[in-house]
Amino acid sequence: MRKKLDINGKGKNLLTVMIIICIGLILVTLTTSAVAGPVRDFTGYLVAPFQNGVNNIGKWLTDQFSGFEDVKELARENAELRQEIAELTQKNNELVQNQTELARLEALYALDKKYSDFNKMAASVISKDPGNWYSTFVINKGSSDGIKVDMNVLGQGGLIGIVTEVGANWAQVRSIIDDESNISGMASSTSEPCVVTGNLLGMDSGKIDFKGLRDDDNAVTEGTSIVTSNISDKYLTGLLIGYVSEIHLDSNNLTKSGTIIPAADFRSLREVLVVTDLKQKKEN
């Protein structure tokens, strides 16, 4: 009888333990279900905005990176365009220079044809005196090329000046606008002589002077050409000096004076023609 009662006691204890375990599992299940929802909701409340922020930051970084790439591409294209513009500008400048040089050479060629009776030698201007005007300058031909003092020098348009000094490979020229220049000229329409004098101050207005012209018939007017006269001791006859711009009667009521616009451009000289015939030799 005692053994039977012990067995029943053990059974009760086991049943009690099993009941407690079941109750615990039920409580755990209930607790987990009860907590999981709020925790899940709370986590979603915190994590969702954070995740959205991360996504937005990622998108912004992606846009910024794309923007940087676009900027780099635009900078590269801009550099290429600048290079192309620089090359085109250089080519355009070269074309302008070539056209300018061609125009000068064509004018010089026309001058060569105009005075075809004279022997001439082309030369380049290599230096000049200080100042805006080419009152005196140096050319790259000298005695070794046959250049001599008193040879006349022509440029675009007409008479430039005369050789005053010669070296082996260079020669100095004094132009007709220099203050020390005095030329025996004449009006082309009447052949009446006059004296043409340089005037650097007057060249600020683009003019030099003439004086002592006899013009009883008032044949000389503005625009009349003045050339070198046949009585000049150094200048060959008939070389164009310029055109009358002003003329007035002198106080002696016998002669006239005025100003001349030189035919040549004395602000920019690049190439000239040296007439290798001297006045005495040519006219003798």
CORKAMO-V876236 format. One record per pair of residues at least 6 apart in sequence whose C-alpha atoms are under 6 Angstrom apart, sorted by the first residue. I is the first residue (numbers start at 0). GAP is how many residues later the second one is. D is the distance in Angstrom with one decimal. If there is no record, write none. Layout:
i=I gap=GAP d=D
i=I gap=GAP d=D
This chain:
i=106 gap=49 d=5.7
i=107 gap=48 d=5.6
i=118 gap=156 d=5.8
i=118 gap=157 d=5.6
i=119 gap=153 d=6.0
i=119 gap=154 d=5.3
i=119 gap=155 d=4.3
i=119 gap=156 d=5.4
i=120 gap=152 d=5.4
i=120 gap=153 d=5.1
i=121 gap=150 d=5.8
i=121 gap=151 d=4.5
i=122 gap=148 d=5.8
i=122 gap=149 d=5.4
i=123 gap=15 d=5.4
i=123 gap=16 d=5.7
i=123 gap=146 d=5.8
i=123 gap=147 d=4.5
i=124 gap=13 d=5.8
i=124 gap=14 d=4.4
i=124 gap=145 d=5.3
i=124 gap=146 d=6.0
i=125 gap=12 d=5.8
i=125 gap=13 d=5.4
i=126 gap=10 d=5.7
i=126 gap=11 d=5.2
i=127 gap=9 d=4.0
i=128 gap=7 d=5.7
i=128 gap=8 d=6.0
i=132 gap=133 d=5.7
i=132 gap=134 d=5.0
i=133 gap=132 d=5.4
i=134 gap=40 d=5.1
i=134 gap=42 d=5.9
i=134 gap=43 d=4.8
i=135 gap=37 d=5.5
i=135 gap=38 d=4.5
i=135 gap=39 d=5.8
i=136 gap=35 d=5.7
i=136 gap=36 d=5.4
i=137 gap=33 d=5.6
i=137 gap=34 d=4.4
i=138 gap=31 d=5.6
i=138 gap=32 d=5.5
i=139 gap=30 d=4.8
i=140 gap=28 d=5.1
i=140 gap=29 d=4.7
i=141 gap=24 d=5.7
i=141 gap=25 d=5.4
i=141 gap=26 d=4.9
i=141 gap=27 d=4.2
i=141 gap=28 d=4.2
i=141 gap=29 d=5.2
i=142 gap=24 d=5.9
i=142 gap=25 d=4.8
i=143 gap=24 d=5.2
i=148 gap=14 d=5.0
i=148 gap=15 d=5.2
i=148 gap=16 d=5.8
i=149 gap=12 d=5.6
i=149 gap=13 d=5.0
i=150 gap=11 d=5.7
i=150 gap=12 d=5.3
i=150 gap=124 d=6.0
i=150 gap=127 d=5.6
i=151 gap=10 d=4.5
i=151 gap=123 d=5.3
i=152 gap=7 d=5.4
i=152 gap=8 d=5.2
i=152 gap=9 d=5.5
i=152 gap=120 d=5.7
i=152 gap=121 d=4.5
i=152 gap=122 d=6.0
i=153 gap=6 d=4.9
i=153 gap=118 d=5.8
i=153 gap=119 d=5.0
i=154 gap=117 d=4.8
i=155 gap=108 d=5.3
i=156 gap=106 d=5.0
i=156 gap=107 d=4.6
i=157 gap=82 d=5.0
i=157 gap=105 d=5.5
i=157 gap=106 d=5.4
i=158 gap=81 d=5.8
i=158 gap=82 d=5.4
i=159 gap=15 d=5.4
i=160 gap=13 d=5.5
i=160 gap=14 d=3.9
i=160 gap=15 d=5.0
i=161 gap=11 d=5.4
i=161 gap=12 d=5.6
i=162 gap=9 d=5.8
i=162 gap=10 d=4.4
i=163 gap=8 d=5.8
i=163 gap=9 d=5.6
i=164 gap=6 d=5.6
i=164 gap=7 d=5.1
i=175 gap=22 d=5.6
i=176 gap=21 d=4.0
i=176 gap=22 d=5.6
i=177 gap=20 d=4.8
i=178 gap=19 d=4.6
i=178 gap=20 d=5.1
i=180 gap=16 d=5.6
i=180 gap=17 d=5.1
i=181 gap=14 d=5.7
i=181 gap=15 d=4.7
i=182 gap=12 d=5.7
i=182 gap=13 d=5.1
i=183 gap=11 d=4.9
i=183 gap=45 d=5.7
i=183 gap=48 d=5.1
i=184 gap=8 d=5.6
i=184 gap=9 d=5.2
i=184 gap=10 d=5.7
i=184 gap=42 d=5.4
i=184 gap=43 d=4.2
i=184 gap=44 d=4.6
i=185 gap=6 d=5.2
i=185 gap=7 d=4.1
i=185 gap=8 d=5.4
i=185 gap=40 d=5.6
i=185 gap=41 d=5.5
i=185 gap=43 d=5.2
i=186 gap=39 d=4.7
i=187 gap=37 d=5.7
i=187 gap=38 d=5.7
i=192 gap=20 d=6.0
i=193 gap=17 d=5.8
i=193 gap=18 d=5.1
i=193 gap=19 d=4.6
i=194 gap=15 d=5.4
i=194 gap=16 d=5.4
i=195 gap=13 d=5.8
i=195 gap=14 d=4.3
i=196 gap=12 d=5.4
i=196 gap=13 d=6.0
i=197 gap=10 d=5.5
i=198 gap=9 d=5.1
i=201 gap=6 d=5.9
i=206 gap=52 d=6.0
i=206 gap=53 d=5.4
i=206 gap=54 d=4.8
i=207 gap=51 d=5.5
i=207 gap=52 d=5.3
i=208 gap=49 d=5.9
i=208 gap=50 d=4.4
i=208 gap=51 d=5.9
i=209 gap=47 d=5.6
i=209 gap=48 d=5.5
i=209 gap=49 d=5.8
i=210 gap=46 d=4.1
i=211 gap=43 d=5.2
i=211 gap=44 d=5.8
i=212 gap=42 d=5.1
i=212 gap=43 d=5.0
i=213 gap=41 d=4.8
i=221 gap=22 d=5.0
i=221 gap=23 d=5.0
i=222 gap=20 d=5.2
i=222 gap=21 d=5.1
i=223 gap=19 d=5.5
i=223 gap=20 d=5.4
i=224 gap=17 d=5.7
i=224 gap=18 d=4.4
i=225 gap=15 d=5.6
i=225 gap=16 d=5.5
i=225 gap=17 d=5.8
i=226 gap=11 d=5.2
i=226 gap=12 d=5.2
i=226 gap=13 d=4.4
i=226 gap=14 d=5.1
i=227 gap=9 d=5.2
i=227 gap=10 d=5.1
i=227 gap=11 d=5.2
i=228 gap=8 d=5.2
i=229 gap=7 d=4.9
i=233 gap=45 d=5.5
i=235 gap=43 d=5.2
i=240 gap=21 d=5.8
i=240 gap=22 d=5.9
i=241 gap=18 d=5.9
i=241 gap=19 d=5.4
i=241 gap=20 d=4.1
i=241 gap=21 d=4.4
i=242 gap=17 d=5.2
i=242 gap=18 d=5.3
i=243 gap=16 d=4.5
i=244 gap=14 d=5.6
i=244 gap=15 d=5.3
i=245 gap=12 d=5.0
i=245 gap=13 d=5.2
i=246 gap=10 d=5.7
i=246 gap=11 d=4.2
i=247 gap=8 d=5.5
i=247 gap=9 d=5.7
i=248 gap=7 d=4.4
i=249 gap=6 d=5.1
